Each structure stands twice: as C-alpha cells, then as structure tokens.
C-alpha cells in the first residue's frame, strides 16, 4: 500500500547524505563543537518509552498488521495523543545530522510509530466508518506529507550551508527549541503540507484534527483564497532571526545569500494534491525528497509492544462523562448500567468486569451523544476532564450510521 504514497528510495543517495552533511558541517562557522555540541536533537520521543528492552526498526514496505476486530492491544487513544502533542506523537523526522543518536542509532529519516499508527487508524476507521485500507492510506499520506516537510527544511538549510559556510539549521533549531509550542511555525507549515495530500472525503476530518492540535500545529489549516499563509512567513522570520545576530556584521552580500534565500524554503512547492517526489526546485538530486528514508519503529518491554497510550477508564465514562457532561441519569441496572442523557437517548455502558473502555465501545457511547471519538477527546480537554463548563449547553442529536 505504501508504495502508492511515496516513491522508491534511492538507497545509495540516502546513505551518502549523513556523510555529506558531516563534511559540510565540519567547515561551518561557528564550529559545532564550540557552541552547538551534538548532545540533543529535536527528537525526544524515546523519553516516552523509557525502560524499553528492545527497539525494532523495519523498512516501510514491511506489512503493518491490521486486525479490525481486535481491541486488545489498542485500548489507549492515539487521538488524545495527537491533540496533546501534535502528529509527532505518531510519526517523527530524525535529521541526518543526528544519525548516531537515539532513537534508532545508525538510522535517519521518517519514523512511523507502528503501534500508534495502528491505534490511530482504528479510531479513524471507527469514527468515519470508511474502508480500513482507505483510512490507513489517508493517514499515512498525511503523516508523510507532514514529516517530509521537516526533511525539506533540513535539506534546504544544508544546501545553503554548503555555499555560505555558515551554520544555519542547528542555530535555527536551537532558537526554536527555546520557544513555546505556540511559536513552532514549522509545525504549522508541515501540517498544511500534509493536509494537501488528503483525499477530499477525508479533508474535513483531518482539518478538524489540525484545528484542535496544540500550539502552532493548529495553524496548519489554510483556505486557498489568495490570502497569505501567515505561518509560512513566520517560519521564514524565525530562520532569519536565529541567524541575524550572528551574521549581520558580515555585510549585505552575505545577508542576501544566507538569509534572504532561506525565505524560499518555506514556500509551498507542490501541485494541488501531489508532492513532487522526484525532485524539488530548491533541492539537488542527491537531496531530493524521495531520498529521505522511511521506517516503522516499535519499542518492546517484557516481550510486548509498548504504545504509550492511555485508555479511557470505565469509571470516567460512568462517573464523569455521562452524568456530568451529558447530564445523564441512571434508569436501569443489570449486569450493565443504563443512562438517559440530555438528548433523550439511552446509553448502555460496558460490563464492569473490564476497567477500561475499548475503542468500539467508546464509539457506540459517544455516537449516542452525537459525538465522534475525536469530539470526545476535544471536549475532554476543553472541560478539563469534565470539570468545567458542564453539562454541555445544548444537547446534540445522536449520530446515525450515515453520519
């Protein structure tokens, strides 16, 4: 499936890129070892998987097992994770400059966290009711579009570093790393880039995802009405701001070469729906988008895969969400509890033998309340886990199978 989303990798070019970068960076001013030691990268995902015993890296064309009837290893919500942390919680880009660092030492490129992709795919399929393969393909197209933009920024900076002999990318990342998430404009542009790849049938759902994402991630939705895309300009400003203090005294010619030209990298250079996989007007053949490798990554502990996701407890649903947010009242108790909620619908809660609510069970509950699984997590965050602005002000009619 994934070969329909991204082109075949030029393995020889991909392997050369880290060495090319190392050679270029060794000649840059200021020296990396003086001001920018290689002690941290923008990838911090392994902090969530501390204590793992095994890290598995697989090529992207390895099959991803999808069992649409099994919830056993996917009780936590990947939607919640995206709404808290952005799409980097599901997939991330690791720079070729940090190839020997964790995670995945010896590898660089785009990494899809396999158990989280599976979990997010399941929630999307349950929410939309569309064919499983379509949901997975659209999700991977979005993630690829987002993460390949991060590579584009990295690779473009390397080309400018090669002709200017000035350190750009690490200075820029160091600068942005000290800013709040609301100022991470590269994430907004990357989300915009990703959304351009989505089929129109999935567009609204993923745009809602982006709008409800944290910080600058939420600014990735743009209507093609001719108005400027502000995050693009903000990203360019950040790159120039991160460098101007270092190089302004070196003269106008250098400013034009190093700073002004970096503005071009934030321009969106794709067709309406298709990335220019085989080349980019700003990138050399070696650094072409298609030469960024992609992998599945998984972490294991005690022989079991770790997804790092939090499940929804049955206690939360029956003691907080239904009675507090939906103004639900118990109307009957058997092996299950039955509630009448604000829109007049009756909800049958899962059997209390299980302490957590599975995704398909959550879907059945929230649809009775006129909500999607995504809506549930958005409202959970807005109400501070059903503590503020409750109950909801206006009942919503239940969702049907056609919704």
N, C-alpha and C positions, 0 to 999 in steps of 0.2 A: 504493500500500500504506500509506503513512504516514498518510493521512487517516483510516484506521481506528484509529489510535493517538492522535492529537491532533486537536483541533478546528480549524476555520478561524480564522486570525488576524484580529483586528480591527486592521487596519493603522494606522488613524488614532490609535487609543489607544496602540498600540505606539510610534508616532513621538512622541507627546506626553510619554511617561514620562521620557526623559532631561531634557527642559526643566523638567518639574515637579520632578524631583529637584534639578536645579541651582538652581532658585528656592528650594526648601526649605533646601538645604544652605547657601545664602548667608546665611541668617538664624540659623544654629545657633551654639551656644556649646559648646566653644571653636571659634574660627574655624578653618576647614580650613587656611588659608594659614599660620597660626601654628604649629600642632602637627602637622598631618596633611597635608603637601603632596601634591599629586596626582603622585607620582613612581613609583608602583608599584601594581599591582593584584594580586589573588590569582591572576591568570592568568600563568603563567610558561612556557606550552607552547612559545612561539616559541624559547626557548633551545635546544630540541632540534632546531630546524630552522634554525639559524644558517647564513647564507650562501645562503638560498633567493633565487631570482631573480624568482619570481612567486608571488603569493598569490591563489587563486581562491575566491571566495565564491559559493555557489549557493543558491537557495531550496530549502527542504526537499522540495518536491514535484518537484524535478528528479529524473529517474531515476538510480538507482545501478546501474552495470553489474556484473552478477554472472555470471562465466563459471566454472561448476563444474568445467570440465575443464582450466583454465589455472592453473598454479602460477608462471608466470614472474615475476610482479611481487609475489608474496606469500610469498617463501621465509622471511622473518623471522616470529617468533612474536609475535602480539598477546597471547596468553595470558600469556607470560612478562612482558610489559609491564604487564599488569593486576596480576599477582601482585607485581610490584615497586613499582608506583606507584598502584594503585587505578584505578577507572574513569575518572578524569580523564585518563588516558593515551589514552583512546579518544574521549571527549567532554568538553566543559567548559562551564561557565557563566561568561560575562563580564558584569559588572554594568553596568547603565545609567549608573552613576556614572562609569564609565571608558570611555565610548563612543568617545572620541577617542584612546585608547591602543592600542598593539599588544597582541595581534594584531587584525587586521580593523578598523583605524581607521574610524570612521563607522558601525560596527555594534555591537549589543549583543545578548545573548540566549544561547541554547544552540547550541553549535557541535559538529557531529559530524565527526571527522577521517576523511574519506572513505576513504583507502587503508587505514587501520587498522580501520575498521568492516568493510571487505571482507575483510581478513585474519582478523579475529576470527570473522566469520561463517563463513568457510571452515573454520577449525579446529573450531568448534562443530558444523558440519554433519558433518565427518568423525568427530568424537567420538561424536555421537548417532545418526548415520545417519537422521535425520529429513528431511522435505522441506525443500528450500532456502528456500522462501518462509516456512515456519513458523519456521525458525531465525532468519532475518533479522527477522521481525516481533517475535519474543520478545526478541531482543537490543535492538532499538530501543525496545521498551516499557520494558525495564529501564533503559536509559540515560536515556530521557525522564523516568521516574519519579525517578531519582536527581538529575538536573540541575534539574528543575522545583522540587525541594525547596530547592535553593540560591536559586533566584529567590524562593521563598516567604519565606525568611528575610530576604532583602534588601528585598523589598517591604513586609513587615510592619514591619521596622525603620523604613523611610521613613515609614510612616503614624504610628508613634509619635513620630518626629522632628518631624512636622508639628504635632502638638498639644503637644509638650513644649518645642520649640525647643532641644533638647539633642542633641548629636552621639552617635549610638549605633552605627551599622553600622561606620563606619571605626574607631572605638575598639575595637569587638569584633574586627574583622579584624586590627587592629594587635596586639592582645593574643594572639590565637590564632597569628598568624604567628611569634611567638617561642617557641611551644611545640613539643615533639617530636610526630611524627606519631601517637604513641600517645594523644595528648590531643586529636586533631581530632574531637571528638564530633559535629560537624555531618555529617561524612562517614559516621559510623555510622548516624545517623538517615536520611540520604539513601539509603544502601544499603537500609535497612529499607523506606523508601518505595518504592524501585524494585522490590524483591522482591515487594511486594504486587500488582504489575501482571502477574506472570508466570503463564502457564497451568500447571496442576498437573503436566503432563507434563514441564515443564522446571524445575520448582521445585528439585528436589534438586541438579541440575547447577549452577544458578546460586547456590544456597545454599553449595555447596562452594567456588565461586569466591570468595564473600564471606568465608567462614571462613578461606580461605588468603590473603586480601588483607593488605596491610601495615598495621601500626598499628591505629588505631581503626576503619579500614574494616572490619576483621574482626568487629566487634561488631554488625554490622547484622542478624544472624540472630536472630529472636525467635519463640518459640513462644507462640501465643495461649492461654495457660493462666491468665490473670488476674493474673499477677505483673507488677510494674512493669517498664517498659522503661528500664533504667538510663541508656543513652546520652541519652535524651530529657531526663532530669533533669540530666545532666552538661552538656548544651548550654545549658540554661537558666541553670545556675550560672555558666558561662563568660561569658554575656552580662551577667549581673548583676555578676560580679567585674570585668569590664572597665570597668564604669561606676561602681561604688560609690565608689571612691576619689575620683572627680571630683565626685559629686553628693550624697554622704551629708550634707554640712553644710547642704544647702539645705532640709531639712525632710521630715517624714513624708509630706506630701501628694504631693510630687514623687517620692519613692521609690515610693509606691503607683502613681502614674501611669506613670512611666518604667520602673521596674524590675519591679515585680510583674506588670504587664500583659505584659511581654515573655515571661514564662513560658508564656503561652498559645501562642506561636508554635511551640513545639516539640511541641505536641500533634498527634497523627496524626488528621487530619480527612478521611478518605476512607471510602467504602464498602469492603466486604471486598476487592473486586478492581478497583474503578473510581474513578479520580480525579474529583473534582468540577471538571471542566474549566471550566465556565461561571461558576463563582464559588467563593468560599471565605468562610466565616463571618467571617474576620478581614480580608478584603481588600475594598476598594472596587471598583466596577465597572471603573474605569479600570485598576486594578492586578490584575484577575482573572488567574488562571493562564493562560487562553487568550491573553492579550495579550503573553506572553513569546515573541518570535520565535525561529525555529529555522533553522539553515543547515547546509549541507555546507561544509567548508573543506578545501582542499588546498594544498600547497606544492610548487613545481617548481624544479628545477635542471637546466640544460642540456637543457631540453625534456622532462625525465622527472619524474614524480611522486615525491616523497620519502615513504617511510613510516617511516623512522627505526627500523626493527625489525632485530634481529639474527637471522641464520639459524643453524640448527644445522649445524655442520660435520660432514662425514663422518668426519673424523679423531676428533672427540669420540665419535661413536657407536661406531666400531670399536676405538678405543684405550682408551676410558674407560667409557662407559655399559655396553656389553655385557660386556667382560671383568672390570671391577671391580665394578659394581653387580649385574649378573646372573650373575656367576661363569661367564661364557661361555668356551668353548674352541673354537678353530678345528678344524673337522672336514674341510673341503674348500676348495680354492682353484681357481677357474677365472677367468673374467672377473669373477667376484664372490667375496666371502668368505662362507663358511657357518659359523655358530656353533651349538653346542649349549649351551643355557642351563640355569639351575638347575631349571626345571620340566620339563625333558626335551624342550622344543620346539626345533626347528631354525629359525634365522633366516638369511635370505638378505639380505645387505647390498647397497645400491645400487652400481651401476657406478662405479668410482673416477674416471671421466672428469669427473664433477662434484664440486666440492669441498664443496658444501652438500647437505643432505638436504631434499627438498621435503616439504610437509605430508602428502601422501598416502603418501609413502614412510615418514615417521616414524610415521604411523598404523599401517601394516602391521607395523612393527617392534615398537612398544610393545604392541600388542594381543596379539602372541605371548607377551609377558611378563605379560599380564593387567592391562595398564595403559591408561588413556586418555591423550590428548595432555596434558590438564590434569594428570593424575597425574605424567607425565614431568617437567613444569616444577616441580611442587610438590616432588618428590623431589630434583630437581637443586639446588633452593635449600637444602633441608634437609641435603643431603650436601656442601654447598659444592662443587658441580660434581664429584660422585663421588669426593670425597676423605675424607669422614668416614662412620663407621658403614656401612662396606661390607665384603663384599657384603650385600645385604638379608638379614635374618634368616630370613624364611620365603618360600619360593617361592610364586608365585600361579599358579593355572591360567589358561591362555590365554582371552581373550575370544572369543566366537563372534559371528556376525552378529546374533544375537538380543539380545546384551548391550547 
